[in-house]
Amino acid sequence: MAVVIALSRRHDAPDPGVEVEETEDFERMERDVHAALRKPPTWEFKARTGSGELLHSAAGCDGCS
């Protein structure tokens, strides 16, 4: 990240921001994303609400034995 910040401070760095060509495909994707975000969640975040076994086993942890 430090490298990115340093490069952004150079006199020849591009202006900040992202340019997106808003084509029909982009607008359709934007509508789909907004529609999906309005829906309630369909799964439970097990790493936070579960016993922790899923998180530990996925990382190869043996429970600090």
Backbone as JSON, one array per atom type, in Angstrom:
{
  "sequence": "MAVVIALSRRHDAPDPGVEVEETEDFERMERDVHAALRKPPTWEFKARTGSGELLHSAAGCDGCS",
  "N": [[0.82, -1.19, 0.0], [1.98, 1.19, 0.71], [3.63, 1.69, -1.46], [1.79, 2.19, -3.5], [0.63, 4.56, -2.54], [2.88, 6.24, -2.57], [3.41, 6.29, -5.34], [1.11, 7.57, -6.19], [1.57, 10.15, -5.47], [3.35, 11.21, -7.2], [4.35, 13.62, -9.7], [3.5, 12.99, -12.24], [1.38, 11.31, -11.93], [-1.79, 9.71, -12.56], [-5.05, 11.31, -12.56], [-7.14, 10.95, -9.65], [-9.64, 8.36, -9.24], [-12.08, 6.36, -10.99], [-12.91, 5.51, -14.23], [-15.82, 4.58, -15.82], [-17.43, 3.09, -18.47], [-20.7, 3.49, -19.06], [-22.46, 1.25, -20.26], [-25.16, -0.65, -21.79], [-24.93, -3.23, -20.74], [-23.51, -2.71, -18.36], [-25.39, -1.14, -16.95], [-27.45, -3.01, -16.63], [-26.15, -4.89, -15.0], [-25.71, -3.27, -12.77], [-28.37, -2.81, -11.92], [-29.06, -5.46, -11.25], [-27.3, -5.96, -9.13], [-28.16, -4.07, -7.22], [-30.76, -5.05, -6.8], [-30.18, -7.56, -5.71], [-28.94, -6.78, -3.33], [-31.07, -5.78, -1.91], [-32.43, -8.0, -1.07], [-33.11, -10.27, 1.65], [-30.55, -11.83, 3.69], [-29.53, -15.18, 2.9], [-28.13, -17.12, 4.2], [-26.28, -18.11, 7.1], [-23.65, -16.52, 8.84], [-21.25, -18.52, 9.59], [-18.64, -18.48, 10.66], [-18.62, -16.48, 12.53], [-20.88, -16.97, 14.13], [-20.93, -19.64, 14.71], [-19.48, -22.59, 16.32], [-16.82, -22.32, 15.92], [-15.37, -24.35, 14.92], [-15.51, -24.78, 12.15], [-14.05, -22.61, 11.07], [-11.5, -23.05, 12.2], [-10.86, -25.66, 11.27], [-10.82, -25.28, 8.53], [-8.59, -23.74, 8.24], [-6.65, -25.44, 8.92], [-6.09, -25.68, 11.58], [-5.63, -27.26, 14.72], [-6.99, -26.7, 16.99], [-5.23, -25.65, 18.81], [-3.75, -27.61, 20.26]],
  "CA": [[0.0, 0.0, 0.0], [2.88, 2.35, 0.75], [4.11, 1.93, -2.82], [0.69, 2.82, -4.24], [0.53, 5.94, -2.07], [4.04, 6.97, -3.09], [3.21, 6.49, -6.78], [0.02, 8.53, -6.39], [2.07, 11.49, -5.16], [4.25, 11.67, -8.27], [3.77, 14.7, -10.52], [2.91, 12.43, -13.47], [0.34, 10.34, -11.55], [-3.1, 10.02, -13.14], [-6.06, 11.87, -11.66], [-7.81, 9.89, -8.9], [-10.97, 7.98, -9.69], [-12.22, 5.28, -11.95], [-13.84, 5.83, -15.3], [-16.58, 3.41, -16.25], [-18.34, 3.35, -19.58], [-21.99, 2.95, -18.64], [-23.15, 0.62, -21.38], [-26.37, -1.39, -21.43], [-24.51, -4.34, -19.87], [-23.18, -2.15, -17.05], [-26.63, -0.74, -16.3], [-28.15, -4.24, -16.24], [-25.42, -5.43, -13.86], [-25.97, -2.38, -11.65], [-29.73, -3.11, -11.45], [-29.03, -6.78, -10.63], [-26.61, -5.84, -7.84], [-29.06, -3.36, -6.3], [-31.85, -5.96, -6.47], [-29.64, -8.59, -4.81], [-28.67, -6.18, -2.03], [-32.34, -5.55, -1.22], [-32.93, -9.28, -0.58], [-32.56, -10.65, 2.95], [-29.52, -12.86, 3.6], [-30.07, -16.55, 2.82], [-27.26, -18.03, 4.93], [-25.78, -17.58, 8.36], [-22.2, -16.41, 8.85], [-20.86, -19.53, 10.57], [-17.37, -18.18, 11.32], [-18.89, -15.6, 13.65], [-21.95, -17.45, 14.99], [-20.78, -21.07, 15.01], [-18.6, -22.98, 17.41], [-15.44, -22.02, 15.58], [-14.74, -25.53, 14.32], [-15.41, -24.59, 10.71], [-12.95, -21.69, 10.81], [-10.23, -23.68, 12.55], [-10.56, -26.8, 10.42], [-10.52, -24.8, 7.21], [-7.25, -23.17, 8.25], [-5.7, -26.47, 9.3], [-5.81, -25.54, 13.0], [-6.1, -28.41, 15.5], [-7.54, -26.2, 18.24], [-4.12, -25.3, 19.69], [-3.48, -28.72, 21.2]],
  "C": [[0.87, 1.26, 0.0], [3.39, 2.7, -0.64], [3.03, 2.64, -3.64], [0.54, 4.29, -3.84], [1.67, 6.78, -2.61], [3.88, 7.26, -4.58], [2.12, 7.53, -7.04], [0.47, 9.96, -6.17], [3.01, 12.04, -6.23], [3.56, 12.72, -9.12], [3.1, 14.17, -11.78], [1.84, 11.37, -13.17], [-0.99, 10.71, -12.2], [-4.03, 10.62, -12.09], [-6.74, 10.71, -10.91], [-9.19, 9.59, -9.47], [-10.92, 6.86, -10.7], [-13.25, 5.71, -12.99], [-14.5, 4.55, -15.77], [-17.5, 3.84, -17.38], [-19.67, 2.69, -19.24], [-22.78, 2.46, -19.85], [-24.42, -0.06, -20.87], [-26.03, -2.53, -20.47], [-24.19, -3.84, -18.46], [-24.45, -1.79, -16.29], [-27.44, -1.95, -15.83], [-27.47, -4.86, -15.0], [-25.69, -4.58, -12.62], [-27.36, -2.64, -11.06], [-29.75, -4.44, -10.71], [-28.37, -6.72, -9.25], [-27.51, -5.15, -6.82], [-30.22, -4.25, -5.88], [-31.38, -7.03, -5.49], [-29.38, -8.03, -3.42], [-29.94, -5.9, -1.24], [-32.91, -6.84, -0.63], [-32.34, -9.58, 0.8], [-31.48, -11.73, 2.77], [-30.15, -14.25, 3.61], [-29.2, -17.55, 3.54], [-26.76, -17.33, 6.19], [-24.25, -17.58, 8.33], [-21.64, -17.29, 9.95], [-19.56, -19.19, 11.3], [-17.6, -17.3, 12.55], [-19.88, -16.22, 14.63], [-21.79, -18.9, 15.4], [-19.81, -21.31, 16.14], [-17.14, -22.65, 17.14], [-14.74, -23.19, 14.9], [-14.53, -25.35, 12.83], [-14.21, -23.71, 10.37], [-11.61, -22.35, 11.07], [-9.88, -24.83, 11.61], [-10.2, -26.36, 9.02], [-9.1, -24.26, 7.13], [-6.2, -24.21, 8.65], [-5.33, -26.4, 10.78], [-6.38, -26.74, 13.75], [-6.65, -27.97, 16.85], [-6.47, -25.88, 19.27], [-3.84, -26.38, 20.72], [-2.07, -28.73, 21.72]]
}
